[in-house]
């Protein structure tokens, strides 16, 4: 059957039948809007952040990629078969979303929404045709916020690289500069990590653009891979250039010129410069190509006929698979309404203001220490406690820091592996240790033991994440148990505990560690009032 015969038949006696296909597709979409509401809300919240502000454009660009792919596959109802893989994918997405809803983690629901979109395409067009539309579906990943642990670790590493490269550029121009962690000291001005690396917020839109660029590029596959991977180094390079230019302005024109430059250069200038570099790389690769095609020929930017392709949605057939998915969506929505709202299940606890000033022979020195407003906002804890402990006859103190979160589903605790380097401390050594036996604990007691240094100062650090009765060293494991607890009990509370002490070069490591162990033992008895285990 030709495409014209198929369209004539559709406009003839079976047009009403086809309308039912559109009807069931709309039912599935509306049901998805309700069922995935937590994920959609998570996306809307993330899109308000500078690093994810490009998010609303991603579905539009994904739709563009889908329509471009659709032009390659003319209407042929005979190949609209094998729809059940799509049903399986939709079912998987519903299970994943349900777990995210129960855990109270909207990001999981948002991730499941992408699987749902892929499943619906496979159902609507059949496996043989629908499997070719994966570029647009995969591109939707760029609208998602990264999991907090991955985001902070990735951006922290990239910030260090960007800062190091920016300082290298400044020294090339004989600008006196000193780098302390993520603090760039220009003498008359210090650029903190948040200022020095804000250009990295363009990393995600640049990666999205490079993905589309690589998808539409008609050159060799290795060209596509290169263009796709080039986004990260391009963004880091341009941010380093921004840091260097800022330093040069401060050096030769004064601090008062920096604000105007920052507002101008942190905008679309960085993004557009990155795009131009990407086009330049594509042109260079084509220049080296034996046939030397032009960049216009190598990029499939033709937008004619996309409206016609969009109109092909009217030919979606009311298959058993589509009706099944629509029924699943309605059942899922009804199930959500039947599940009672567990609300906030954070346990009752005492405020850290009541935490004992004395722990055995260790005495609190002075009042509780308050964090700077910016640090406190970044920490995002519902309650925290920071004090210095001293023991008679011991000249060395122990620092105690605890942070409590009623709900960790939106961000949660930040690992010291991230915040310590940002403050200029270098992690010289880190291992995860099981001290269950040493603590005479009935439950596993796993901690991180680290040595950090800043200049000639060295410190030993103990820290762990606590969720209910679990003491967890690995931050990814903490996120996993957060999800498990959210699903099984509705609780997403937890805490971070950290102990630090200076390592005197005149004493062995064992002496410093003995101080930490002594405080750790003494604090276990009162700790349960402030960080409940059940």
N, C-alpha and C positions, 0 to 999 in steps of 0.2 A: 504494500500500500504506500503510495507517495504521500508527501506532506500535504499537497493540495487536496488529494482525495480524503485524507484524514480530517482536514479542516472543514471540507464540505459536509462530511458525515456528522461532524460535531455541530455544525450550524443547522443541520437538518433535524432528524428525528430523535437524537440522543443528547441534545443540548441540556435538557433538564437533568439528565443523569450525571453529566459532567459538573453541573452546578452543585450537586451533592458532594462531589469531591472537594470543591472549594469550601463548602460548608463545614465538612469534617476537618479540613485543614485549619479553618478559623477557630473551630471548637478546641482543637489541640493547642493552638497558639494562645488563646485566651486562658485555657486551663494552665498552660505553662507560666503565663504572666502571674497567676495567683500562686501556683505551687512554688515557683522560684523567686517569690517576692523578697525573701531574705537576701538572696544573692544579688538581685537587682538593686536593693537598697545599699548593699555593701559596695557595689560598683559606683552608685551615685555619690556615696560618701568619699570613696577613694578618688573619684574624678575631681573633687574639690581641692585635692592636694596638688601642688605645683608639678611634682614628678609624674602624676597621672592625669594631668589636665587635658591631655590629648585623647583620653579615653572615648569621648562621644564620637570622635571621627572614625574610630576603628570599625564599628559595625557598618558604617556607610562605605568605607573602603573595601571591607569584606564583601559587601553586596556587589560592589563594582567588579571585584575579581570573579565572583560567582557568575555574573552576567557575561563577562568576557569569556569564561570557560563554556558557558551555555551556547555561545555562538558556534562552537566547534562541534556541537551535537544536535543535528536537526531533529525535528519532530519525527518520532518513530515509535508508535505505541507498542510495537511487537517486542521491544527490548525492555519495556517497563515491567520487569519481573524480578524475582529474587529480592523481595522487599523485607523478608523476615530478618536478615542481618540488621536492618535499621530498627526493627522492633526490639531486638536484643540490646542494641546500643542505647535506645531510649530507656529501656528497663534498667540498664546499668546506671544511667544518669539519674533516674528517679531514686534508686537505692542510695546512690552517693549523696544526692541532695537531701534525702530523708535523714541520713546520718549527720550531715552538716546542720540541719535544722535542730535535731535532737541535741547536738553538741553546742548549739548556739554560736557556730562559726559560719558567718555569712559567706566568707571567701570560698569555703568548700562548696556551698550551693552555687556560687558564681562559676566555679570551675565545672560543675556538673552541667550547667546550662549550655556550655559549648558542646559537650557530648550530645546533649539533646538536639541541638541544631544539626549536628552531623547525622544523627539518627533520622531526623525528619526528612532531610535531603535524600537519604538512601531509600526511605519509604516512598517519597513522592516520585522519584525518578527511577527506582530500581537499582540494584547493586551494580549492574553492568554499566549504567550511565552515571549514577550518583557517586561512584567511587572516584570519578575524575574531578569532583568539585572540592577535593580536600584543601587546595591552597587557600580558598576563602575561609574555610572553617578553622584551619590552623592559625590564620592571621588573627582571629578573634582572641588568641592568647595574649596579644599585646594590649588588650583593654583591661586585663586582670591585674590587680595588685599582687605583688610577690608576697609569699609568706614572710612574716616579720623576720624570722631568723635568717632566712636566705637574703632578704633585702638588706638588713643591717650588715651582715658579713660581706656581701658583695660590694655594696657601696663604700663600706669602710676601706676595703682593699683598694678599690678604684680611686678613692679619695687620696690615699697615700701615694699611689702611682702618679696621680695628677699633680699633687703638691710637690713631689720630688722633681718631676719634670719641669714644673713651673719655676721652682727655685733654680734648677739648672740653667734655664733660659735667662733668669735674672743675673746669674753670675757671669754668663756670657757677655752681658752688657755692663759688667762691672758695677752692678747694683749690690751694695752690702746687704746681706740677708742671712737669717738664721732660721732653720727649721727645727721645731720642737714638737714632735708628734705631728698633729695636724694644725699647729699654730705657726704661722709664717710671720716671723719678727722682722719688720722693715726698719726698726729703730724708732721712728716716730709714729709707727702704726703697727698693730698686730692684727693679722687676718686670722680669725678662728676658722676651724674646719667647716662650719656651716656657711661662712662667707666665702672661703677659699674654694669650695667645691660645689657651690650651688649650680654651676653650669652643668653638672652631671645629671640634673633633672631632665635634660634634653636627650639623655641616653635612650630612653624608651621610645619617644616619637621618632628618633633617628633610626633605631632598629626597625620600627614599623615601616618607615619609608624604604629602608634598604631591602626589606622583605618584598614589598610590592615591586620595587625596582628590579630585584632579581627574578621575580615571578614573570614580569612582563618582558624581561630581557630575552632576546632570541639568539644569543650567542651560545658558545659551548657551556656545558654544565659546570666546568671548573670556574668559568667566569662568574656564573651565578653564585656559586659557593663563596668565591672571593668577595664579591660585592656584598653578600649577606654578612659575612664575618667582619667586614671592614668597618661596620658601624661603631663598634666598641672602641677600637683604637682612634678612630676619627674624633669621636666625642671627647675622649681623654686628651687627645692632642689639642683640640680647640679650647678645652677648659684650661689646660696648662698655658696656652697662649694668653687667655684672658687674665690669668693670675700674673703672668709676666708683664703684660701691658699695664695692669693695675699697679704693680711695683714700680715700673718705670715712671708712671704718672706721679706717684707719691714722691719719688726721688727727685724729679726735675721740675714738677709743677706745683707740688704741695698736696696735702690731704684734702683741701677744700674742692679740688677738681675731681676727686675720686667718686663722690656720690653721683654726679651727673654722668660720668662714664659708666658706672655700675648699672644705673637704670637703663642706659641705652644699650650697653653691650651684653647685658644678661638677657635681653629680650630675644627677638627673632633673628638678631644678627648672628648669634652662634648657630642657631638652627639652619639658617640660610647658607652660612659658610660651610657647614657640614654637608649640606645637600650639593653645593657646588663642587666640593672635593669629591663626593661620590660620583657626580657626573664626569669629573675630570679623570677619575680612575677608569670609568667605563670607556671614555674616549681613548685613553692611553692603551687599554687592552685591545680595542678595535684597531687602533693604529698599528699595533704589532701583529694583527691578524693577517694571514696571507692574502685574503680577498679584500681587506680594508673596507668593510661596509661602513656607512655613516651611522652616527648615533641615532638619527631619526629612523633609519631602516631597522636598527637593532632593537628599538623599543616599540612594543605594540601598544601605542597610545590612542588607537582609533576608537572613538566612542559612538560611531554611527550604528544604529540598529539596536542599541541597548533597550530602548523603549519597547521595541518589538519583542525582545527576549523576555522582558518583564511581563508582557501580556501573555506569555506562554503559561503562566501560572494558572490560567483559567482551564488548562487542559489536564490538571491534576485529577487523577481518577479516584473514585471512592472505593479503594481496595479494602479487603478485609484487614490488611495490616494497618492502614490509616484509621479505620474505624476502631480497631483494637487499641491503638495508641490514644485516640480521643477518649475512649472509655477509661483507659488507664489514668489519663490526666484528670478526668472527672472524679474517679475513685480516689486519686491522690488528694485532690482538693477537699473532698468530703472527709477523708481520713484526718487531714490537718485540722479541720473544724472540730472533729471528735476528740482530738488529743488535748487534755487540759493544759493550760499554761502553768508551767512549773515556777515561773517568775524567778526572782533572785534567790538562790539557795546558799548564799555565802553564810557560813556558820557564825554563831556568836563568838566574839573574842574580846579580849581586853586591848585597849589602845596601848601603843608603845610608850606613851607618856607615863604609864604605870610600871614599865619594865624596871626591875631592881637596879639600883645604883651600885650595889655590891654583889660580886659573884665570887664567893669564897674569899680568898685573900686579895682579890682584884677589886679596886675601887674606881668608880667613875671620876674622871678629872673634869671639873667644870660642868657647865650645862650641856644639854644636847646640842650638837652642831647642825646648823641649818644649811641646806644646799642653796646655791645661787638660783634665782627664779628660773633662768633658762634651763639649768640642769634639772631642776625639780619638774619642770614642765615636760622635758624629754623623758624623764624617768616614768612619769605617769602613774605613780603608785598611789594607792588610797591611804597608806600610812607608811611612814619610814622612821628609822631610828639610827642615828649615827653618833657614836661616842668614842672617847679615848679612855682606856682602862690602864691603871697603874698598880703595881704591887710593891709594897715596902721592901726595900733592899734590892730592887731590880730597876736599873736606870732606863730600861727599854719598855715602851708601852705596847699595847695591843689595840688596834682599831677594830671596832665592831660596827658593822653596817647591816641593817635588815630592811627589806622592802616588802610590803604586803599588798596584794591585789585581790579585791573582791571578785573581779571578773577579768580573766586573762584572754578571753576570746577575741578581743579587739586590740591586738598588739602584745600585751603581756610583758614579762620581764625581759630585760636586755642583758645579755651575757657580759661579764667583765672582760671577756676576750675582745669585745668591741669598744667598751668605754675606756678601758685603761690605756690602750695605745693612743686613743684620741686625745688623752690628757698628757701625752708625752712619755708614757711608760712603755718600755720595750719588754715583751714577754720573752725572757731568756730560756725558760724551761717550763714545761707544763705536762702533767700526767694525771690521769684519772685513777683514783685509788679506792679500794674497798677497805674501810676501816671498821667494818661491822664487829669483828672479833675484839679489836682494841677498845671499842666503845661499849662492849658488853651489851650490844643492842639485839633486841628480839627480831627486828626487821633489818633488811639490807641498808647499809649506811655507806653511800658512795659519794666521794667528794673530788674536787679538782685541787691538786697541789701545784702551785706555781711559784716561780721566782721571777720577779720583775725588777727592772733596773732603769734608772734615770740619772744619767751622768755617772757619778761614783756611788750613788745611793742604791742599795739593793734591799728588796723586801721579799718576805715569804708570804704567800697568800693561800688561804683555804676558802673555797666557796662551793656552794651547792644550791640546787633548786629543790624546794620542798613543796610537795603536793599531797595533802592528806598525810598518810603515814610514810610516804615514799621520800627518800632523800636521793636525788638524782644528780649525777655529774654532767651528763651529756645534754646539751640544750635541745637537740632534736628529739631525744627520748622524752624530755619534759613536754614538748609539744604533742608527742604521740599520746602520752598519758593524760594530757589535758583534754584531748579529743575523746579518749575512752571514758574519762570521768564525766564529761559533759553528756555523753550518750547514755551511760548507765545510771548516773545519779543526778545529773543536771548541775553538778558543781563544777565551776571553772576557776575557783580561787587558788591561790598559791603564793609562794614567797621566794625571795632570794636572800641568802645569808652569806656574809663575807667577813673573814677575819684576816687582819694584816699585821705584820710586825717587821720592824727594821732588822736587817741582818748585820750585826756588828762584825767587821772583818777580824776582830780579835777573838771572836767566839766561833765555834763550829756551827754548821747548819743544824745539827741536832739540838743545840741549845735554843735557837730561835723556834724550831718546830715544837719543842717542849712547852714553850709559852703558849703557842696556839692550841696545843692539845689540852693544856690545863684549863684555859678559858672555855674551850669547847666542851669539856666535861662538866664544868660548873654551870654552864648555861642550859644544859639539857633539862634540868628539873623545872625551871620556870617557863621554858620556851613554849610548852603546850598551851598555856593560857593565851598566848599572843599569836601563835601559829597552830591552830587546831589540827589534830591528826585524824579526827573522825567527824 
